[in-house]
């Protein structure tokens, strides 16, 4: 009876939440045991709430698995119209901070790819960054534009690339995200204007003479064309990557409002709402994720599936996007 009275329901809830986030091939006991450097029996007693963790252990566990203490103790609970959000402020003046951000994003993709039921659903107001990752200059340009507009970076694009190239670990994380993205079944909702934001940025930075090498904006346009070619090949086949992973691309006729990326790991979902150019709010609240999934699937059903079907619509969509890029190339060449 005494053991029952001492049992911590909050601690049981904490470990239940953590277990939902782990891929099926990872053991909760082993993960927590390695973190706290304790034997399995001691970990089992903590998971069952029979032995209370001290404050240092609790902080370690919450930080490792990105769980808010507030959400566990009931400050934010199912009976309130509040949800917990995760947000990491970024500053490209501190590249180690940005590397940590990219590594956290990489972990989300890896955890989803390791889950047998892993899936990604997304709406794309502009081109998702992981579609750009195979193209070094395009990826750098996205970061450059963000740094220029948000943090007042004063040098040109080529200087930005040279500064960023010093951090080789970024390329490792980029490659890992790209590889994991191509191994996860994906449902994507684009619109006829998804490509427009990056074209506007290219045009703006070209007019503002932010490229010291005049060939660079043309290179970026060519990389966009290559990215479209890859996307169309995936849409033609209905799968992506070297392992032929299911890929469903829908075109919405209506404005989809924002970019939502929903990572589904079987038991648990995590939603990223994109903010600005790179960053976003992370939300793991079950109610929010369920509602987001309903909205994404409903929006997809109202759109046109162009992957593995609707050959005419697929051809029409990709031709229209290529024409936009070719028009910008001609404007740059004749400027």
Helices and strands as residue ranges (DSSP letters): H 2-6, H 9-21, H 28-36, H 40-47, H 55-65, H 69-73, E 85-86, H 95-114, E 118-123, H 129-132, H 136-151, H 157-165, H 169-181, E 185-191, H 196-207, H 216-237, E 239-240, E 245-252, E 260-265, E 269-274, E 280-283, H 286-302, E 304-305, H 311-333
